[in-house]
Amino acid sequence: MLVPTPAHSALGACLSYLGPRPLPSGTLVRVPLGHRTVLGVVWNAAVDPGPAVGPALRPVQEVWHALPPLPQDWCALVDFAARYYQRSLGEVALAALPPALRALDANQLQRRLQRLPQASPAQPPASGPPLTDDQRRALDALDSAGRPVLLFGATGSGKTEVYLQACARILQDDPAAQALVLVPEINLTPQLEERFRARFGEAVVTLHSGLTPAQRLRHWLLAHLGQARVVLGTRTAVWASLPRLRLIVVDEEHDPSYKSQEGARYSARDLAVVRAHLLSAQGCRVVLGSATPSLESWYAAERGRYLRVDLPDRMGGAVRPTLRLLDLRQHPRDTLLAPALLQAIQQRVAQGEQALLLLNRRGYAPVVACGDCGWKSGCPHCSAYLVYHKAQRLLRCHHCGHAQAVPRACPGCGNVDLAPLGRGTERLQEHLHTVLANLTRADGNPVRIGRLDADTARTPQALQELLGAVHRGDIDVLVGTQMVAKGHDFRRITLVAAINPDDALFAADWRAPERLFALLLQAAGRAGRDAAFVADRRSAVELWVQTTAPHHPLFAALARHDYPGFAAQQLAERCKAGMPPFVHQALLRAEARQLDTALAWLAWAAQQTQDLPGRAQVTLYAPVPMTMVRVAGVERAQLLLESASRPALQALLAAWLPRLHAGRSLPQARGLLRWAIDVDPLGY
């Protein structure tokens, strides 16, 4: 029986209970655990039970006969994830179930089931638009492929229609079949949900953290009982119980949001591939779609593990944006918008078009500083600066949430002339209001400027209102962070501008070029999506980039919209440097009140690997502080493990984990708050 036991406890992965009769694996039950009654999952896999609790086995209290057992592929997926990401089986299994389900008893469950709509005969999906030859070839390849499909499609090339048609095909072949569609952030892609509901009606349910616990439970039950045919969700939906799963779609598969940063730090994209493999005998297929695939997926396609299918052309004859580079070295250092870019924005607005300005930093300014003594607005709890939010007259930490009023004078020397340094979306919006104050739209009304970031889209309702205003044409210039680049189908935008991408261009993170290229190409894809609108305005579709490094190779590939060339160059660099995907990595992270405590514990942990299996093939680097050392008053450090052999790395981690848990009571762990293993980390 799997129950939510802590991984560091003396209890095993499974506990034994006395049941009325043998139960199928995956059956949900309620069992006693200590002084509590908890939800458990019957687990018949070959797992060593833990020590008996008490003088005799305790009985199962309730068997949930009203629910079918969890599918065997779901159990196999949990088993794989627990082993690969080095977590306990019970932790992974119970965390994969809806929180509201874990709190029910049998009577409450029965009442929830009675409230569900009665299952109705499956309705054929509504017909879609005619397919292009490329889309038809992509669908045919998906039908016949015996391996994961990497759908490499330009922005606006019709990838979503391929997903819709693929879902329609499996439902036509088998009315009881189910499809799972994963998206990076459900609240940022409302049009995708609308399109699926328009095609499949009530057969579509969503699973994501934006739902209330009751909604999430209801949708999970509909999927588990087979009444939901299409499940659309974020990374947590990869755990949905789908007894007739035949298709998995991972849209924008490159997005780092698919990697969990808490608990069992899993990759939903990778687990989707594993789940399709577990169901391959039943004909389940998986498609990973992106205009800028992750280099791991691109490399897998080059090696033949994935089948790459291209959609090179935009729908309806839409053209790709032309790159315009602005060399900021030729302008004053405090230039926010170069005159040429400002003139281009004014021209677009006067013609009834829209412009999108990307500045991946929210707030008014990243820091407030004193020009006399050099004081800066540092966070008292983090190794970060407090960001100035002018509208609230606050300094706020974007890491721990600490907020305070802007001081009237410098805390260091008393100087009252404190100045904001740098620029954020709030400052850019204010600047546009100033420089476009005298400009009117084609209808004579003043120019309207909107902002889309985490501050203006705090609720789903606020986000929908803002996006609706953009789609209606009520906003002429939209300023935003990376949120504006994800999945939006803006029809009137003809100009996109990246205001300050150099921070990412020269970041210490070795993944920064890959992420920046993806961000810029995805943002550029928001422009010129409606070919008829562009032709009617006789306007050029452009991507403007303000940079101090216009000759950087990244921009040369961006100008050609040449992701294959960019990927080849990046993979060659990573091969020489011995970086993923050519090696496999894991991080051991430690947190303590004192940095020396965390570093000392990591050094002790490294010593425990000397006689472990696979050690000769694994490189351990010295413990170091994390890039962001202190967050919310906690000091953080990490130890990097690296190997060209994934089995060797996994063997070492599996043998290492019991020693790390056993070491919690040793003097070396005194003062240690927490630690975690992160397999296939996305950042250091």
Secondary structure, DSSP 8 states (H G I E B T S, - for coil): -B----TTSSS-SB---B-SS---TT-EEEEEETTEEEEEE---SS--B----SSS--B--EE-TTS----HHHHHHHHHHHHHTT--HHHHHHHTS-HHHHT--HHHHHHHHHHS----------------HHHHHHHHHHHH-SS-EEEEE-TTSSHHHHHHHHHHHHHHH-TT-EEEEE-S-GGG-HHHHHHHHHHHGGGEEEESTTS-HHHHHHHHHHHHTT--SEEEESGGGGG---TTEEEEEEETTT-GGGB--SSS--BHHHHHHHHHHHTGGGT-EEEEEESS--HHHHHHHHTTSSEEEEE-S-GGG----EEEEEEGGGS-TT-SS-HHHHHHHHHHHHTT-EEEEE-S--SSBSEEEETTT--B-B-SSSSSB-EEETTTTEEE-TTT--EEE--SS-TTT--S-EEEES--HHHHHHHHHHHTTT-B-TTS-B--EEEESTTT-SSHHHHHHHHHHHHHT--SEEEESGGGGSS---SSEEEEEES-THHHHT-S-TTHHHHHHHHHHHHHTTSS--HHHHHHHT---EEEEEES-TT-HHHHHHHTT-HHHHHHHHHHHHHHHT-TTSSEEEEEEEEESSHHHHHHHHHHHHHTTTTSTTGGG-EE---EEEEEEEETTEEEEEEEEEES-HHHHHHHHHHHHHHHHHGGGSGGGTTEEEEEEEES-S--
